[in-house]
Amino acid sequence: MPMSSRAPLNIFYEEPDSDRWARFDRYPRRMVRWVLRGPKQPGGTMRVYINLCMGFDRLGVPYRVNDYAHIRNNPHELACIIGQPHVLSKIPQETPILFGTSIYNHPSDDPDLLQRRPIRRVLVPSDWVQRMFSAVWPGAISVWPSGIDTDRWSPSRRANKDVDVLIYDKLTRHRARYVRTIIEPLTAELRRRRLSFKILRYGFYREESLHDLSRRSRAMVYLSHHETQGLAAQQMLAADVPLFAWDAGGLWKDPKYAPHLVRFGPVTSVPYWDERCGMKFTGRGDLLRMFDRFWFGVEAGMYAPREMIVERFTLEDQAKAYVALVDRYGSGVDGI
C-alpha cells in the first residue's frame, strides 16, 4: 500500500510546561523565555519527534499531531505517543498506545503502567536501554532509534578547517574529577601538538553552534557518561567528523535512580558505532595512547563516519521503521 494511502497516524508529543508560582503563570513565563532566549531550542526528546515528522513528510505518510478531539471520538485507534509521559493522562483509557521513545528514564517511574493501560509496545533508542527496561517490563520493548537529517548534517566543502579538535563536554557527574583526569591532560596534549581546539559544553549552546562547528572541525572528542542514542554524536558523524569517544562502560549512573533503586550495566556512550566512526578510549589510563592512534587515523583519512549514518539512520529509513512498528503492533495481533 502506498504510504500516502494510509489512514493518518495519530502522533502525540508535548513538552511538560507546568505552572510554577501561580495558576496559569506558565504562559507569561513562556513569552518571557522567548523574548530573552529566542525560539525554543529543541532538546534531544523534541529532536526525535521533529525528525520523525520530517521523515513522514519525505515519505508522504499522513499524520495528525496532538489531535486530542479525534482520539476522544475514535478511542480505539492507535495513539502514537512519542513523548512525553504526561501525555498519557490526555488519552482515553481504552486507547491502544505505541509508547516512545521520549518517555521515562526508567520504568520504575511507573512500573504498573502496562497493567493499567493498553500499551501495545514500548520503544527505546538502543539495545542497552532495551535490556534495562526489560527487567521491569519484560517482553514489551522494541528498539527504534531516531533518524538523522543527513541533508542538513553533511560534509563541509571547506578546504581549510580552522578547528582541529572540537571537545564536546557532557560531563555532568563528578565533573571536577573528570576535568582533572581527562579534559586537562587532553588539552595539554593538544597544545603540545599545536592543534587548535574548542570546547562546547552540553546545556550551554544552541544546535546552530554545533552545526557551525561541524563545518569547521576536523574531529571531535566526545565526553559523555552514557547515551541512549547520542544524537549530537550522530549529527557530527553525519557531517563526516570522526569521533574520539570516551566509553567507560560500567553501571548506569543516573543519580535519580542509581545505585539506590537501579543497578544496571554495562552502558555505553556510543550505542551505534563501528570502526569507520573513529576510536574509543576508556579513561585516563589509555587517553593519550589512544588519541595518538586516533589522530594518526584522522591525518591519514582512515575514517568514514558518514557512511555508517547514511546506511542506518536516514530520516526516511527510520520513518519507515516506525511505520512498520505501527503495522505490527497497531492491530494488537503481536501486542502485549
NUVOPA-549326 format. One record per residue (C-alpha): residue number from 1; residue in three letters; chain; x, y, z. Coordinates in Angstrom, 3 decimals, padded with zeros to 6 digits. Layout:
<rs>
+------+------+------+----------+----------+----------+
: nufi : kenu : tise :        X :        Y :        Z :
+------+------+------+----------+----------+----------+
:  NUM :  ALA :    A :        X :        Y :        Z :
...
+------+------+------+----------+----------+----------+
</rs>
This chain:
<rs>
+------+------+------+----------+----------+----------+
: nufi : kenu : tise :        X :        Y :        Z :
+------+------+------+----------+----------+----------+
:    1 :  MET :    A :  000.000 :  000.000 :  000.000 :
:    2 :  PRO :    A :  001.419 :  003.425 : -000.905 :
:    3 :  MET :    A :  002.350 :  005.461 :  002.142 :
:    4 :  SER :    A :  000.050 :  008.305 :  001.059 :
:    5 :  SER :    A : -002.947 :  005.928 :  001.017 :
:    6 :  ARG :    A : -002.625 :  005.017 :  004.672 :
:    7 :  ALA :    A : -005.010 :  006.277 :  007.314 :
:    8 :  PRO :    A : -003.340 :  009.179 :  009.135 :
:    9 :  LEU :    A : -001.219 :  008.242 :  012.140 :
:   10 :  ASN :    A : -002.231 :  009.769 :  015.461 :
:   11 :  ILE :    A :  001.022 :  011.354 :  016.656 :
:   12 :  PHE :    A :  001.314 :  012.942 :  020.091 :
:   13 :  TYR :    A :  004.199 :  014.923 :  021.508 :
:   14 :  GLU :    A :  004.246 :  017.648 :  024.153 :
:   15 :  GLU :    A :  006.919 :  019.152 :  026.357 :
:   16 :  PRO :    A :  005.915 :  019.426 :  030.022 :
:   17 :  ASP :    A :  005.241 :  023.043 :  030.966 :
:   18 :  SER :    A :  003.581 :  023.337 :  034.360 :
:   19 :  ASP :    A :  002.705 :  026.378 :  036.440 :
:   20 :  ARG :    A :  005.452 :  027.330 :  038.888 :
:   21 :  TRP :    A :  004.408 :  030.182 :  041.198 :
:   22 :  ALA :    A :  000.793 :  030.935 :  040.300 :
:   23 :  ARG :    A : -002.032 :  029.429 :  038.290 :
:   24 :  PHE :    A : -001.501 :  029.867 :  034.526 :
:   25 :  ASP :    A :  001.890 :  031.546 :  035.038 :
:   26 :  ARG :    A :  003.390 :  029.140 :  032.508 :
:   27 :  TYR :    A :  002.006 :  031.332 :  029.700 :
:   28 :  PRO :    A :  003.739 :  034.623 :  030.587 :
:   29 :  ARG :    A :  006.882 :  032.680 :  031.563 :
:   30 :  ARG :    A :  006.873 :  031.088 :  028.120 :
:   31 :  MET :    A :  006.650 :  034.549 :  026.489 :
:   32 :  VAL :    A :  009.451 :  035.942 :  028.657 :
:   33 :  ARG :    A :  011.682 :  032.976 :  027.771 :
:   34 :  TRP :    A :  011.058 :  033.603 :  024.080 :
:   35 :  VAL :    A :  011.944 :  037.309 :  024.408 :
:   36 :  LEU :    A :  015.121 :  036.628 :  026.412 :
:   37 :  ARG :    A :  016.372 :  033.479 :  024.686 :
:   38 :  GLY :    A :  014.709 :  033.409 :  021.294 :
:   39 :  PRO :    A :  012.750 :  030.467 :  019.872 :
:   40 :  LYS :    A :  012.780 :  027.305 :  021.961 :
:   41 :  GLN :    A :  015.879 :  025.203 :  021.413 :
:   42 :  PRO :    A :  014.908 :  021.615 :  020.564 :
:   43 :  GLY :    A :  016.374 :  019.182 :  023.064 :
:   44 :  GLY :    A :  017.047 :  015.544 :  022.320 :
:   45 :  THR :    A :  013.495 :  014.408 :  023.046 :
:   46 :  MET :    A :  011.945 :  017.091 :  020.848 :
:   47 :  ARG :    A :  014.500 :  016.416 :  018.120 :
:   48 :  VAL :    A :  013.309 :  012.787 :  017.971 :
:   49 :  TYR :    A :  009.749 :  013.987 :  017.337 :
:   50 :  ILE :    A :  010.799 :  016.625 :  014.783 :
:   51 :  ASN :    A :  012.977 :  014.192 :  012.849 :
:   52 :  LEU :    A :  010.244 :  011.545 :  012.754 :
:   53 :  CYS :    A :  007.761 :  014.057 :  011.323 :
:   54 :  MET :    A :  010.353 :  015.148 :  008.750 :
:   55 :  GLY :    A :  010.735 :  011.510 :  007.740 :
:   56 :  PHE :    A :  006.962 :  011.125 :  007.404 :
:   57 :  ASP :    A :  006.840 :  014.250 :  005.234 :
:   58 :  ARG :    A :  009.517 :  012.926 :  002.900 :
:   59 :  LEU :    A :  007.709 :  009.599 :  002.541 :
:   60 :  GLY :    A :  004.258 :  011.126 :  002.197 :
:   61 :  VAL :    A :  002.947 :  009.415 :  005.332 :
:   62 :  PRO :    A : -000.216 :  011.210 :  006.524 :
:   63 :  TYR :    A : -000.414 :  012.025 :  010.225 :
:   64 :  ARG :    A : -002.187 :  014.176 :  012.778 :
:   65 :  VAL :    A : -000.362 :  015.933 :  015.615 :
:   66 :  ASN :    A : -001.904 :  016.290 :  019.086 :
:   67 :  ASP :    A : -005.463 :  015.891 :  017.798 :
:   68 :  TYR :    A : -006.988 :  015.029 :  021.159 :
:   69 :  ALA :    A : -010.524 :  015.615 :  019.899 :
:   70 :  HIS :    A : -010.046 :  012.977 :  017.199 :
:   71 :  ILE :    A : -008.676 :  010.362 :  019.585 :
:   72 :  ARG :    A : -011.504 :  011.030 :  022.062 :
:   73 :  ASN :    A : -014.020 :  010.484 :  019.257 :
:   74 :  ASN :    A : -012.119 :  007.441 :  017.944 :
:   75 :  PRO :    A : -010.677 :  005.889 :  021.111 :
:   76 :  HIS :    A : -009.946 :  002.507 :  019.537 :
:   77 :  GLU :    A : -007.460 :  003.911 :  017.025 :
:   78 :  LEU :    A : -003.766 :  003.598 :  017.866 :
:   79 :  ALA :    A : -002.214 :  006.591 :  019.644 :
:   80 :  CYS :    A :  001.485 :  007.023 :  018.850 :
:   81 :  ILE :    A :  002.819 :  008.844 :  021.911 :
:   82 :  ILE :    A :  006.367 :  009.880 :  021.046 :
:   83 :  GLY :    A :  006.517 :  011.736 :  024.369 :
:   84 :  GLN :    A :  006.411 :  012.865 :  026.941 :
:   85 :  PRO :    A :  004.799 :  010.703 :  029.635 :
:   86 :  HIS :    A :  002.336 :  013.342 :  030.876 :
:   87 :  VAL :    A :  000.537 :  012.997 :  027.523 :
:   88 :  LEU :    A : -000.810 :  009.632 :  028.733 :
:   89 :  SER :    A : -003.263 :  011.440 :  031.005 :
:   90 :  LYS :    A : -004.849 :  013.145 :  027.964 :
:   91 :  ILE :    A : -005.512 :  009.911 :  026.070 :
:   92 :  PRO :    A : -008.674 :  007.808 :  026.647 :
:   93 :  GLN :    A : -008.100 :  004.870 :  028.989 :
:   94 :  GLU :    A : -009.147 :  002.297 :  026.380 :
:   95 :  THR :    A : -006.964 :  003.660 :  023.562 :
:   96 :  PRO :    A : -004.141 :  001.345 :  022.389 :
:   97 :  ILE :    A : -000.764 :  003.056 :  022.546 :
:   98 :  LEU :    A :  002.635 :  002.841 :  020.882 :
:   99 :  PHE :    A :  004.791 :  004.493 :  023.547 :
:  100 :  GLY :    A :  008.220 :  006.010 :  022.998 :
:  101 :  THR :    A :  010.968 :  006.852 :  022.708 :
:  102 :  SER :    A :  010.890 :  010.187 :  024.587 :
:  103 :  ILE :    A :  009.445 :  008.676 :  027.742 :
:  104 :  TYR :    A :  010.606 :  007.689 :  031.230 :
:  105 :  ASN :    A :  014.284 :  007.494 :  032.092 :
:  106 :  HIS :    A :  013.468 :  004.189 :  033.786 :
:  107 :  PRO :    A :  010.285 :  002.074 :  034.079 :
:  108 :  SER :    A :  010.458 :  002.330 :  037.872 :
:  109 :  ASP :    A :  008.826 :  005.754 :  037.388 :
:  110 :  ASP :    A :  005.608 :  003.855 :  036.578 :
:  111 :  PRO :    A :  006.193 :  000.096 :  036.949 :
:  112 :  ASP :    A :  002.478 : -000.826 :  036.706 :
:  113 :  LEU :    A :  001.796 :  001.177 :  033.546 :
:  114 :  LEU :    A :  001.432 : -001.873 :  031.317 :
:  115 :  GLN :    A : -001.163 : -003.355 :  033.643 :
:  116 :  ARG :    A : -003.251 : -000.147 :  033.674 :
:  117 :  ARG :    A : -003.107 :  000.909 :  030.025 :
:  118 :  PRO :    A : -003.235 : -000.985 :  026.697 :
:  119 :  ILE :    A :  000.372 : -000.248 :  025.738 :
:  120 :  ARG :    A :  000.964 : -002.257 :  022.563 :
:  121 :  ARG :    A :  004.709 : -001.658 :  022.570 :
:  122 :  VAL :    A :  007.307 :  000.488 :  024.315 :
:  123 :  LEU :    A :  010.018 :  001.951 :  022.079 :
:  124 :  VAL :    A :  013.532 :  002.775 :  023.279 :
:  125 :  PRO :    A :  016.525 :  004.077 :  021.291 :
:  126 :  SER :    A :  019.155 :  001.334 :  021.733 :
:  127 :  ASP :    A :  019.925 : -002.216 :  022.819 :
:  128 :  TRP :    A :  021.305 : -001.423 :  026.267 :
:  129 :  VAL :    A :  018.191 :  000.595 :  027.126 :
:  130 :  GLN :    A :  016.044 : -002.296 :  025.921 :
:  131 :  ARG :    A :  017.849 : -004.650 :  028.304 :
:  132 :  MET :    A :  017.426 : -002.215 :  031.202 :
:  133 :  PHE :    A :  013.717 : -001.600 :  030.565 :
:  134 :  SER :    A :  013.035 : -005.305 :  030.017 :
:  135 :  ALA :    A :  013.953 : -006.040 :  033.633 :
:  136 :  VAL :    A :  010.744 : -004.219 :  034.660 :
:  137 :  TRP :    A :  008.604 : -004.585 :  031.521 :
:  138 :  PRO :    A :  009.685 : -007.976 :  030.085 :
:  139 :  GLY :    A :  008.645 : -008.805 :  026.531 :
:  140 :  ALA :    A :  007.305 : -005.302 :  025.919 :
:  141 :  ILE :    A :  010.267 : -003.393 :  024.479 :
:  142 :  SER :    A :  011.407 : -002.763 :  020.896 :
:  143 :  VAL :    A :  014.411 : -000.752 :  019.737 :
:  144 :  TRP :    A :  013.715 :  002.179 :  017.444 :
:  145 :  PRO :    A :  016.379 :  004.903 :  017.096 :
:  146 :  SER :    A :  015.659 :  008.313 :  015.641 :
:  147 :  GLY :    A :  016.731 :  009.217 :  012.144 :
:  148 :  ILE :    A :  019.302 :  011.941 :  011.445 :
:  149 :  ASP :    A :  018.824 :  014.763 :  008.941 :
:  150 :  THR :    A :  021.705 :  013.784 :  006.674 :
:  151 :  ASP :    A :  020.951 :  016.653 :  004.287 :
:  152 :  ARG :    A :  021.471 :  019.305 :  006.937 :
:  153 :  TRP :    A :  024.281 :  017.434 :  008.687 :
:  154 :  SER :    A :  026.518 :  016.867 :  005.693 :
:  155 :  PRO :    A :  030.255 :  017.147 :  004.992 :
:  156 :  SER :    A :  031.697 :  020.625 :  004.702 :
:  157 :  ARG :    A :  033.372 :  021.656 :  001.462 :
:  158 :  ARG :    A :  035.746 :  023.957 :  003.316 :
:  159 :  ALA :    A :  039.293 :  023.252 :  002.240 :
:  160 :  ASN :    A :  040.823 :  024.561 :  005.467 :
:  161 :  LYS :    A :  039.012 :  023.824 :  008.704 :
:  162 :  ASP :    A :  040.052 :  026.157 :  011.498 :
:  163 :  VAL :    A :  039.249 :  023.840 :  014.446 :
:  164 :  ASP :    A :  041.401 :  020.736 :  014.618 :
:  165 :  VAL :    A :  039.532 :  019.218 :  017.567 :
:  166 :  LEU :    A :  036.120 :  020.057 :  018.980 :
:  167 :  ILE :    A :  035.702 :  018.823 :  022.570 :
:  168 :  TYR :    A :  032.060 :  018.014 :  023.322 :
:  169 :  ASP :    A :  031.799 :  018.197 :  027.101 :
:  170 :  LYS :    A :  028.803 :  016.412 :  028.614 :
:  171 :  LEU :    A :  030.449 :  015.705 :  031.958 :
:  172 :  THR :    A :  027.624 :  016.108 :  034.454 :
:  173 :  ARG :    A :  028.627 :  013.874 :  037.385 :
:  174 :  HIS :    A :  031.886 :  014.123 :  039.359 :
:  175 :  ARG :    A :  032.738 :  016.892 :  036.943 :
:  176 :  ALA :    A :  035.782 :  018.226 :  038.794 :
:  177 :  ARG :    A :  037.354 :  014.762 :  038.800 :
:  178 :  TYR :    A :  036.917 :  014.242 :  035.068 :
:  179 :  VAL :    A :  038.046 :  017.746 :  034.179 :
:  180 :  ARG :    A :  041.244 :  016.966 :  036.081 :
:  181 :  THR :    A :  041.766 :  013.456 :  034.703 :
:  182 :  ILE :    A :  040.504 :  013.801 :  031.118 :
:  183 :  ILE :    A :  039.984 :  017.370 :  029.891 :
:  184 :  GLU :    A :  043.144 :  018.894 :  031.340 :
:  185 :  PRO :    A :  045.528 :  016.137 :  030.114 :
:  186 :  LEU :    A :  043.787 :  016.156 :  026.737 :
:  187 :  THR :    A :  044.023 :  019.917 :  026.211 :
:  188 :  ALA :    A :  047.656 :  019.853 :  027.341 :
:  189 :  GLU :    A :  048.343 :  017.217 :  024.677 :
:  190 :  LEU :    A :  046.542 :  019.256 :  022.024 :
:  191 :  ARG :    A :  048.632 :  022.296 :  022.899 :
:  192 :  ARG :    A :  051.789 :  020.203 :  022.789 :
:  193 :  ARG :    A :  050.835 :  019.077 :  019.280 :
:  194 :  ARG :    A :  049.895 :  022.665 :  018.348 :
:  195 :  LEU :    A :  046.373 :  021.607 :  017.444 :
:  196 :  SER :    A :  043.602 :  024.175 :  017.666 :
:  197 :  PHE :    A :  040.566 :  023.222 :  019.740 :
:  198 :  LYS :    A :  037.257 :  024.489 :  021.058 :
:  199 :  ILE :    A :  035.183 :  023.198 :  023.972 :
:  200 :  LEU :    A :  031.406 :  023.005 :  023.620 :
:  201 :  ARG :    A :  029.651 :  022.286 :  026.888 :
:  202 :  TYR :    A :  026.332 :  020.461 :  026.936 :
:  203 :  GLY :    A :  023.457 :  022.663 :  028.070 :
:  204 :  PHE :    A :  025.275 :  025.883 :  027.188 :
:  205 :  TYR :    A :  024.942 :  026.013 :  023.408 :
:  206 :  ARG :    A :  022.304 :  026.104 :  020.702 :
:  207 :  GLU :    A :  022.086 :  023.495 :  017.971 :
:  208 :  GLU :    A :  023.131 :  026.098 :  015.409 :
:  209 :  SER :    A :  026.505 :  026.375 :  017.165 :
:  210 :  LEU :    A :  027.118 :  022.644 :  016.885 :
:  211 :  HIS :    A :  026.106 :  022.752 :  013.238 :
:  212 :  ASP :    A :  028.516 :  025.614 :  012.547 :
:  213 :  LEU :    A :  031.320 :  023.710 :  014.268 :
:  214 :  SER :    A :  030.517 :  020.594 :  012.242 :
:  215 :  ARG :    A :  031.584 :  022.604 :  009.175 :
:  216 :  ARG :    A :  034.780 :  023.843 :  010.804 :
:  217 :  SER :    A :  036.084 :  020.841 :  012.786 :
:  218 :  ARG :    A :  038.371 :  018.049 :  011.661 :
:  219 :  ALA :    A :  037.499 :  015.758 :  014.575 :
:  220 :  MET :    A :  035.516 :  015.693 :  017.804 :
:  221 :  VAL :    A :  036.296 :  014.352 :  021.270 :
:  222 :  TYR :    A :  033.022 :  013.105 :  022.739 :
:  223 :  LEU :    A :  032.805 :  013.082 :  026.529 :
:  224 :  SER :    A :  029.582 :  011.627 :  027.924 :
:  225 :  HIS :    A :  028.941 :  009.170 :  030.755 :
:  226 :  HIS :    A :  026.406 :  007.190 :  028.709 :
:  227 :  GLU :    A :  023.873 :  007.820 :  025.948 :
:  228 :  THR :    A :  020.608 :  006.181 :  024.990 :
:  229 :  GLN :    A :  021.300 :  007.108 :  021.337 :
:  230 :  GLY :    A :  023.657 :  010.091 :  021.232 :
:  231 :  LEU :    A :  022.034 :  012.433 :  018.715 :
:  232 :  ALA :    A :  024.757 :  015.096 :  018.901 :
:  233 :  ALA :    A :  027.408 :  012.474 :  018.231 :
:  234 :  GLN :    A :  025.435 :  011.087 :  015.298 :
:  235 :  GLN :    A :  024.873 :  014.544 :  013.851 :
:  236 :  MET :    A :  028.630 :  015.081 :  013.803 :
:  237 :  LEU :    A :  029.211 :  011.638 :  012.319 :
:  238 :  ALA :    A :  026.708 :  012.501 :  009.576 :
:  239 :  ALA :    A :  028.834 :  015.588 :  008.857 :
:  240 :  ASP :    A :  031.759 :  013.175 :  008.369 :
:  241 :  VAL :    A :  033.509 :  014.324 :  011.552 :
:  242 :  PRO :    A :  035.249 :  011.338 :  013.209 :
:  243 :  LEU :    A :  034.923 :  010.896 :  016.974 :
:  244 :  PHE :    A :  037.339 :  010.112 :  019.761 :
:  245 :  ALA :    A :  034.764 :  008.828 :  022.221 :
:  246 :  TRP :    A :  035.092 :  008.260 :  025.943 :
:  247 :  ASP :    A :  033.318 :  004.949 :  026.554 :
:  248 :  ALA :    A :  033.889 :  003.947 :  030.163 :
:  249 :  GLY :    A :  031.102 :  001.348 :  030.261 :
:  250 :  GLY :    A :  030.220 :  000.138 :  033.720 :
:  251 :  LEU :    A :  026.974 :  000.804 :  035.558 :
:  252 :  TRP :    A :  024.207 :  003.252 :  034.735 :
:  253 :  LYS :    A :  024.884 :  006.290 :  036.890 :
:  254 :  ASP :    A :  021.764 :  008.467 :  036.773 :
:  255 :  PRO :    A :  021.738 :  009.842 :  040.343 :
:  256 :  LYS :    A :  017.930 :  009.853 :  040.496 :
:  257 :  TYR :    A :  017.941 :  006.049 :  040.292 :
:  258 :  ALA :    A :  021.411 :  004.622 :  040.777 :
:  259 :  PRO :    A :  022.615 :  002.884 :  042.772 :
:  260 :  HIS :    A :  019.829 :  003.077 :  045.400 :
:  261 :  LEU :    A :  016.975 :  001.985 :  043.060 :
:  262 :  VAL :    A :  018.632 :  000.556 :  039.957 :
:  263 :  ARG :    A :  021.855 : -001.320 :  039.352 :
:  264 :  PHE :    A :  022.284 : -001.936 :  035.649 :
:  265 :  GLY :    A :  025.223 : -002.367 :  033.317 :
:  266 :  PRO :    A :  027.023 : -002.245 :  031.054 :
:  267 :  VAL :    A :  026.108 :  001.055 :  029.458 :
:  268 :  THR :    A :  027.817 :  002.872 :  026.602 :
:  269 :  SER :    A :  028.259 :  006.431 :  025.394 :
:  270 :  VAL :    A :  028.129 :  005.389 :  021.728 :
:  271 :  PRO :    A :  025.451 :  002.696 :  021.271 :
:  272 :  TYR :    A :  025.774 :  002.874 :  017.477 :
:  273 :  TRP :    A :  029.363 :  002.515 :  016.347 :
:  274 :  ASP :    A :  031.771 :  000.790 :  014.026 :
:  275 :  GLU :    A :  035.405 :  001.257 :  013.043 :
:  276 :  ARG :    A :  034.510 :  003.892 :  010.437 :
:  277 :  CYS :    A :  033.374 :  006.283 :  013.192 :
:  278 :  GLY :    A :  036.761 :  006.828 :  014.857 :
:  279 :  MET :    A :  038.225 :  005.387 :  018.055 :
:  280 :  LYS :    A :  037.220 :  004.970 :  021.696 :
:  281 :  PHE :    A :  039.078 :  005.186 :  024.988 :
:  282 :  THR :    A :  038.042 :  004.086 :  028.461 :
:  283 :  GLY :    A :  039.589 :  006.752 :  030.683 :
:  284 :  ARG :    A :  042.711 :  008.391 :  031.950 :
:  285 :  GLY :    A :  044.835 :  005.247 :  031.565 :
:  286 :  ASP :    A :  044.538 :  004.933 :  027.787 :
:  287 :  LEU :    A :  043.617 :  008.526 :  026.880 :
:  288 :  LEU :    A :  046.894 :  009.712 :  025.349 :
:  289 :  ARG :    A :  047.881 :  006.385 :  023.823 :
:  290 :  MET :    A :  044.545 :  006.013 :  022.039 :
:  291 :  PHE :    A :  044.477 :  009.662 :  020.997 :
:  292 :  ASP :    A :  047.829 :  009.183 :  019.270 :
:  293 :  ARG :    A :  046.350 :  006.311 :  017.250 :
:  294 :  PHE :    A :  043.149 :  008.252 :  016.591 :
:  295 :  TRP :    A :  044.942 :  011.350 :  015.335 :
:  296 :  PHE :    A :  047.104 :  009.265 :  013.037 :
:  297 :  GLY :    A :  043.860 :  007.961 :  011.520 :
:  298 :  VAL :    A :  042.451 :  011.474 :  011.152 :
:  299 :  GLU :    A :  045.506 :  012.707 :  009.296 :
:  300 :  ALA :    A :  045.599 :  009.564 :  007.158 :
:  301 :  GLY :    A :  041.917 :  009.899 :  006.204 :
:  302 :  MET :    A :  041.140 :  006.449 :  007.598 :
:  303 :  TYR :    A :  037.626 :  007.181 :  008.870 :
:  304 :  ALA :    A :  034.311 :  007.425 :  007.016 :
:  305 :  PRO :    A :  031.724 :  008.103 :  009.731 :
:  306 :  ARG :    A :  029.042 :  009.453 :  007.417 :
:  307 :  GLU :    A :  028.822 :  006.085 :  005.683 :
:  308 :  MET :    A :  027.558 :  004.430 :  008.866 :
:  309 :  ILE :    A :  024.886 :  007.085 :  009.436 :
:  310 :  VAL :    A :  023.655 :  007.078 :  005.834 :
:  311 :  GLU :    A :  023.452 :  003.275 :  005.846 :
:  312 :  ARG :    A :  021.389 :  003.081 :  009.028 :
:  313 :  PHE :    A :  019.881 :  006.379 :  010.179 :
:  314 :  THR :    A :  018.345 :  008.459 :  007.403 :
:  315 :  LEU :    A :  015.074 :  010.203 :  008.202 :
:  316 :  GLU :    A :  013.287 :  008.137 :  005.575 :
:  317 :  ASP :    A :  014.589 :  004.768 :  006.789 :
:  318 :  GLN :    A :  013.700 :  005.415 :  010.410 :
:  319 :  ALA :    A :  010.254 :  006.737 :  009.488 :
:  320 :  LYS :    A :  009.692 :  003.514 :  007.519 :
:  321 :  ALA :    A :  010.853 :  001.519 :  010.534 :
:  322 :  TYR :    A :  008.366 :  003.386 :  012.727 :
:  323 :  VAL :    A :  005.512 :  002.712 :  010.296 :
:  324 :  ALA :    A :  006.483 : -000.980 :  010.324 :
:  325 :  LEU :    A :  006.131 : -000.990 :  014.125 :
:  326 :  VAL :    A :  002.713 :  000.665 :  013.800 :
:  327 :  ASP :    A :  001.651 : -002.029 :  011.337 :
:  328 :  ARG :    A :  002.972 : -004.828 :  013.528 :
:  329 :  TYR :    A :  001.621 : -003.714 :  016.887 :
:  330 :  GLY :    A : -001.252 : -001.433 :  015.942 :
:  331 :  SER :    A : -003.628 : -004.307 :  015.251 :
:  332 :  GLY :    A : -002.925 : -005.946 :  018.595 :
:  333 :  VAL :    A : -002.030 : -009.270 :  016.969 :
:  334 :  ASP :    A :  001.576 : -009.082 :  018.173 :
:  335 :  GLY :    A :  000.799 : -006.743 :  021.046 :
:  336 :  ILE :    A :  001.491 : -007.425 :  024.694 :
+------+------+------+----------+----------+----------+
</rs>
